[in-house]
Amino acid sequence: MRDHPFRGVQSRAAALAACALAATLVAAGATPAYAADDTERPSAPGPITVVAVDTTSVELTWAASTDNVGVVRYPVGVRFEDFGSQYSTDTNSIRITGLRPSRTYTFSVWALDAAGNSSLSNPTLRLTMPPGDDQPPSAPGQPVAYDVAATLVWLRWAHSVENVALDRYEVFRVDTGGTLTRVSEVYQYPPGRNSTQISGLTPNTTYTFVVQARDEAGHLSPLSAPVTVTTLPPPPSCAVRSVVRQWPDGFVAHLVVENTGSTAIDGWTMTWRFWASQQVQGIWGAKVVDRVNNSYLRVASTGRNAVIPPGGTVSLGLFATGTQLPEEITLNGGLCTVADE
């Protein structure tokens, strides 16, 4: 039986329409039908090599990956210390900008095919950018001790002036003979912090500290002017006996504080839990200093009862609103044992 000429024309037209539809789908970014059946990962890209580099950008290349169907792109990872970014390219090279002089970056590349199969990463490349900075930072401001305790001190200082980027501040203890011992590092990622806590100190001891700035090219600033700090004596041992008369919206508390240590206390402050909603309506034997984080009330000795000898006591009282009775009582930073009578 002979084919009808019109039937052949229809077959050819249908085939052409199917090809046109397939081309349209591919052009629109649709995943080819064969990609869904592809489970084979591409080979790892070749080692990364540097084509060109300056202080803020680098051009990299690598040997192309192979795949049974085809590689569609190469993700490129860039890491500096704990910070990372990812780029992408559909060729076996890339130019990355916005880097920082003197920083050491780690680069990695892997391949992806149309089905989403990922190759193994190639060996990473570790690269230190050329220095773009030939000037050291200025000296930091003289440190200020803004919080001092028996075994720690908080320091802050004015920032150094730097023409490119600071890397960190280094805080040194000045020992006998002028020897410097580094006690803290304050990294500037993100920039802005210019304070630190120095802990592990000895109570009732005098220390001297200086600060130095280091930029990303490794240049060191001059040392700051020194600050000398004397830590507080160790917190005293104490016991508190409390007598409280309470009603629904307030109370009167009478506190007897005993120095249970072996040395006299000369000047004291006390704190205890005291909510922001509570108000002091009267106090005797002490004076209110401030609220600590709106959760604790801090009071201090008066001129007549500043000294508490070993085994001695001091009495104070409080008339206040609320139902939160004095608890978590401290004397010069030392937690007191509390007994109700």
C-alpha positions as CSV (number, residue, x, y, z in Angstrom):
1,M,0.0,0.0,0.0
2,R,1.4,3.4,-1.0
3,D,1.7,6.2,1.6
4,H,-0.5,9.1,0.9
5,P,1.7,12.3,0.2
6,F,-0.3,14.4,2.6
7,R,0.3,11.9,5.4
8,G,4.1,12.3,4.9
9,V,3.8,16.0,5.1
10,Q,1.9,15.7,8.4
11,S,4.6,13.4,9.9
12,R,7.4,15.8,8.9
13,A,5.4,18.7,10.4
14,A,4.9,16.9,13.7
15,A,8.6,16.1,13.9
16,L,9.6,19.7,13.3
17,A,7.1,20.9,15.9
18,A,8.5,18.5,18.5
19,C,12.0,19.7,17.8
20,A,10.9,23.3,18.0
21,L,9.2,22.6,21.4
22,A,12.3,20.9,22.7
23,A,14.5,23.8,21.6
24,T,12.1,26.3,23.3
25,L,12.3,24.3,26.6
26,V,16.0,24.2,26.6
27,A,16.3,27.9,25.7
28,A,14.0,28.8,28.6
29,G,16.3,27.0,31.0
30,A,14.3,23.8,31.4
31,T,16.3,20.8,32.5
32,P,16.9,18.4,29.6
33,A,15.1,15.1,30.0
34,Y,18.4,13.2,30.1
35,A,19.6,15.2,33.1
36,A,17.0,13.6,35.4
37,D,18.6,10.2,34.7
38,D,22.2,11.4,35.3
39,T,23.6,10.2,38.6
40,E,27.3,10.3,37.7
41,R,29.2,13.1,39.4
42,P,31.7,15.2,37.4
43,S,35.4,14.7,38.0
44,A,37.2,17.1,40.4
45,P,38.5,20.3,38.8
46,G,42.3,20.5,38.4
47,P,44.5,22.4,40.9
48,I,43.8,26.1,41.2
49,T,46.5,28.4,39.8
50,V,46.8,32.2,40.0
51,V,46.7,34.1,36.7
52,A,47.0,37.6,38.1
53,V,46.8,39.2,41.6
54,D,46.9,42.7,43.0
55,T,46.1,44.1,46.5
56,T,42.3,43.7,46.2
57,S,41.6,41.1,43.4
58,V,42.8,37.8,42.0
59,E,42.2,35.9,38.8
60,L,42.2,32.1,39.1
61,T,42.0,29.2,36.7
62,W,41.9,25.4,36.9
63,A,41.8,22.4,34.6
64,A,38.2,21.8,33.5
65,S,36.2,18.9,35.0
66,T,34.8,16.1,32.8
67,D,31.3,14.7,32.9
68,N,29.3,12.0,31.1
69,V,26.7,14.7,30.1
70,G,28.3,18.1,30.8
71,V,29.4,20.5,33.4
72,V,27.2,23.6,33.7
73,R,29.0,25.7,36.4
74,Y,31.8,25.9,38.9
75,P,31.0,27.2,42.4
76,V,34.0,28.9,44.0
77,G,34.5,29.2,47.7
78,V,36.5,32.0,49.4
79,R,37.3,31.8,53.1
80,F,39.2,34.2,55.5
81,E,39.4,32.8,59.0
82,D,35.8,32.2,60.0
83,F,34.2,34.2,57.2
84,G,33.3,32.8,53.8
85,S,31.7,33.8,50.5
86,Q,30.7,31.8,47.4
87,Y,30.9,32.8,43.7
88,S,30.0,30.9,40.5
89,T,31.3,30.8,37.0
90,D,30.4,28.7,33.9
91,T,34.0,28.6,32.7
92,N,37.1,27.3,34.3
93,S,38.4,30.7,35.4
94,I,37.1,33.6,37.6
95,R,38.2,37.0,38.7
96,I,37.3,37.9,42.3
97,T,37.4,41.5,43.5
98,G,36.8,43.3,46.8
99,L,39.5,41.4,48.7
100,R,41.7,43.0,51.3
101,P,45.4,43.6,51.2
102,S,47.7,41.3,53.3
103,R,44.9,38.9,54.2
104,T,45.3,35.2,53.7
105,Y,42.4,33.6,51.8
106,T,41.6,29.9,51.1
107,F,40.0,29.2,47.7
108,S,38.2,26.0,46.6
109,V,36.4,25.0,43.4
110,W,34.1,22.1,42.5
111,A,31.9,21.3,39.5
112,L,28.2,20.8,39.0
113,D,26.4,19.1,36.1
114,A,22.9,19.8,34.9
115,A,21.4,17.1,37.2
116,G,22.9,18.8,40.2
117,N,25.6,16.2,40.8
118,S,28.6,17.8,42.5
119,S,32.2,16.8,42.0
120,L,34.7,16.5,44.8
121,S,36.5,19.7,45.6
122,N,39.9,20.1,44.2
123,P,42.9,20.8,46.4
124,T,42.4,24.3,48.0
125,L,44.7,27.2,47.3
126,R,45.9,29.3,50.2
127,L,47.0,32.8,49.1
128,T,48.2,35.9,51.0
129,M,47.3,39.0,49.2
130,P,50.0,41.6,48.5
131,P,50.4,44.3,51.1
132,G,48.7,47.5,50.2
133,D,49.7,49.4,53.3
134,D,53.0,50.9,54.2
135,Q,51.9,52.9,57.2
136,P,51.5,51.7,60.8
137,P,48.5,52.7,62.8
138,S,48.6,55.4,65.4
139,A,49.0,54.6,69.1
140,P,45.7,53.7,70.8
141,G,44.4,56.0,73.5
142,Q,45.5,55.6,77.1
143,P,43.4,52.7,78.6
144,V,40.9,53.5,81.3
145,A,39.9,51.0,83.9
146,Y,36.2,51.4,84.1
147,D,35.3,48.3,86.3
148,V,37.7,46.8,88.8
149,A,37.1,43.8,91.0
150,A,39.3,41.5,93.1
151,T,40.5,39.3,90.3
152,L,39.6,41.1,87.1
153,V,39.5,44.5,85.5
154,W,37.8,45.9,82.4
155,L,39.8,48.3,80.2
156,R,38.7,50.5,77.3
157,W,40.7,52.9,75.1
158,A,40.3,55.3,72.1
159,H,40.7,53.7,68.7
160,S,43.9,53.9,66.7
161,V,43.8,55.8,63.4
162,E,44.6,53.4,60.4
163,N,44.9,54.2,56.7
164,V,43.7,50.7,55.5
165,A,42.4,48.3,58.1
166,L,43.2,47.3,61.6
167,D,43.7,43.6,62.4
168,R,43.6,43.7,66.2
169,Y,44.6,45.3,69.5
170,E,47.0,43.6,71.8
171,V,46.9,44.3,75.5
172,F,50.1,43.8,77.5
173,R,50.8,43.7,81.2
174,V,54.0,45.6,82.1
175,D,56.0,43.5,84.4
176,T,59.0,44.3,86.6
177,G,61.9,45.6,84.4
178,G,59.5,46.7,81.7
179,T,58.9,43.2,80.3
180,L,55.6,43.0,78.3
181,T,53.3,40.0,78.7
182,R,50.4,39.8,76.3
183,V,47.1,39.2,78.3
184,S,44.4,39.9,75.7
185,E,43.8,40.2,71.9
186,V,40.9,42.2,70.6
187,Y,40.3,41.3,66.9
188,Q,38.6,43.8,64.7
189,Y,36.2,41.5,62.8
190,P,33.8,43.1,62.8
191,P,35.5,46.4,63.6
192,G,34.6,48.5,66.5
193,R,35.4,46.8,69.8
194,N,38.0,48.7,71.9
195,S,37.6,47.1,75.3
196,T,38.5,43.9,77.0
197,Q,38.3,42.1,80.3
198,I,41.6,41.0,82.0
199,S,40.9,38.1,84.5
200,G,42.9,35.8,86.7
201,L,44.5,38.7,88.6
202,T,45.5,38.7,92.3
203,P,43.4,40.6,94.8
204,N,44.8,43.8,96.3
205,T,47.6,44.0,93.7
206,T,48.8,46.8,91.5
207,Y,49.1,46.2,87.7
208,T,50.1,48.3,84.7
209,F,48.7,47.8,81.2
210,V,49.4,49.2,77.8
211,V,47.7,48.6,74.4
212,Q,49.2,48.3,70.9
213,A,47.4,48.1,67.5
214,R,48.4,45.9,64.6
215,D,47.1,46.4,61.1
216,E,46.5,43.8,58.4
217,A,49.9,44.3,56.9
218,G,51.5,43.4,60.2
219,H,52.6,47.0,61.1
220,L,52.6,47.8,64.8
221,S,51.6,51.1,66.4
222,P,53.5,52.7,69.2
223,L,52.4,51.6,72.6
224,S,49.6,53.5,74.3
225,A,50.3,55.5,77.5
226,P,50.1,53.1,80.5
227,V,47.3,52.7,83.0
228,T,48.0,51.5,86.6
229,V,45.2,49.7,88.4
230,T,45.0,48.2,91.9
231,T,42.6,45.3,92.3
232,L,40.2,45.2,95.2
233,P,40.8,43.1,98.3
234,P,39.2,39.6,98.2
235,P,35.4,39.7,98.9
236,P,34.7,39.3,102.6
237,S,33.0,36.4,104.3
238,C,29.6,37.5,105.7
239,A,26.4,36.3,107.2
240,V,23.1,38.2,107.3
241,R,20.2,37.7,109.8
242,S,17.0,39.2,108.6
243,V,13.7,40.0,110.4
244,V,10.9,40.8,107.9
245,R,7.4,42.1,108.5
246,Q,5.3,41.8,105.4
247,W,1.9,42.8,104.0
248,P,0.3,42.3,100.6
249,D,2.0,45.2,98.8
250,G,5.1,46.0,100.9
251,F,7.4,45.0,103.7
252,V,9.9,46.3,106.4
253,A,13.2,44.4,106.6
254,H,15.7,44.6,109.4
255,L,19.2,43.2,108.4
256,V,22.1,42.4,110.7
257,V,25.3,41.9,108.7
258,E,28.2,40.1,110.3
259,N,31.8,40.1,109.1
260,T,32.7,36.4,109.4
261,G,36.2,36.9,107.9
262,S,39.5,37.5,109.6
263,T,40.2,41.1,108.4
264,A,38.3,44.3,109.0
265,I,36.0,45.7,106.3
266,D,36.6,49.4,105.8
267,G,33.8,50.8,103.7
268,W,31.2,48.5,102.1
269,T,28.5,48.2,99.6
270,M,25.6,45.7,99.6
271,T,23.3,44.4,96.9
272,W,20.3,42.3,96.9
273,R,17.6,41.3,94.5
274,F,15.1,44.1,94.0
275,W,12.8,44.3,91.0
276,A,12.3,47.5,88.9
277,S,8.6,47.7,90.0
278,Q,9.6,48.0,93.7
279,Q,10.2,51.3,95.3
280,V,12.3,52.3,98.4
281,Q,10.1,54.3,100.7
282,G,12.6,54.5,103.6
283,I,16.1,53.2,104.5
284,W,18.3,53.5,107.6
285,G,21.9,52.5,108.4
286,A,22.8,52.7,104.7
287,K,22.3,55.0,101.7
288,V,21.0,53.9,98.2
289,V,23.6,54.1,95.5
290,D,21.8,52.8,92.4
291,R,19.9,50.0,90.7
292,V,22.0,47.3,89.0
293,N,20.3,46.2,85.7
294,N,17.0,47.1,87.3
295,S,17.1,43.8,89.2
296,Y,19.3,44.6,92.2
297,L,19.4,47.4,94.7
298,R,22.9,48.6,95.7
299,V,23.4,50.5,99.0
300,A,26.5,51.7,100.8
301,S,27.8,52.3,104.3
302,T,27.4,55.7,106.0
303,G,30.2,57.5,107.7
304,R,29.3,56.1,111.1
305,N,29.2,52.4,110.2
306,A,31.8,52.0,107.4
307,V,34.1,49.7,109.5
308,I,33.1,46.2,110.4
309,P,35.8,44.4,112.5
310,P,36.2,40.6,112.3
311,G,33.2,39.1,114.1
312,G,31.5,42.6,114.2
313,T,28.1,43.4,112.9
314,V,26.3,46.4,111.3
315,S,22.5,46.9,111.2
316,L,20.4,48.5,108.5
317,G,16.7,48.5,107.6
318,L,14.5,49.0,104.5
319,F,10.9,50.0,104.0
320,A,9.8,49.2,100.5
321,T,6.9,48.3,98.2
322,G,6.4,44.9,96.5
323,T,6.8,41.3,97.6
324,Q,10.4,40.6,96.6
325,L,12.2,40.3,100.0
326,P,16.0,40.8,100.2
327,E,17.9,37.7,98.9
328,E,21.1,37.0,97.0
329,I,22.7,39.5,99.3
330,T,26.4,40.4,98.6
331,L,28.9,42.5,100.7
332,N,31.7,44.1,98.6
333,G,31.1,41.4,96.0
334,G,31.1,38.4,98.3
335,L,27.9,36.4,98.6
336,C,26.6,36.3,102.2
337,T,24.8,33.4,103.9
338,V,21.3,34.5,104.9
339,A,19.2,33.3,107.8
340,D,15.6,34.4,108.6
341,E,14.6,35.0,112.2
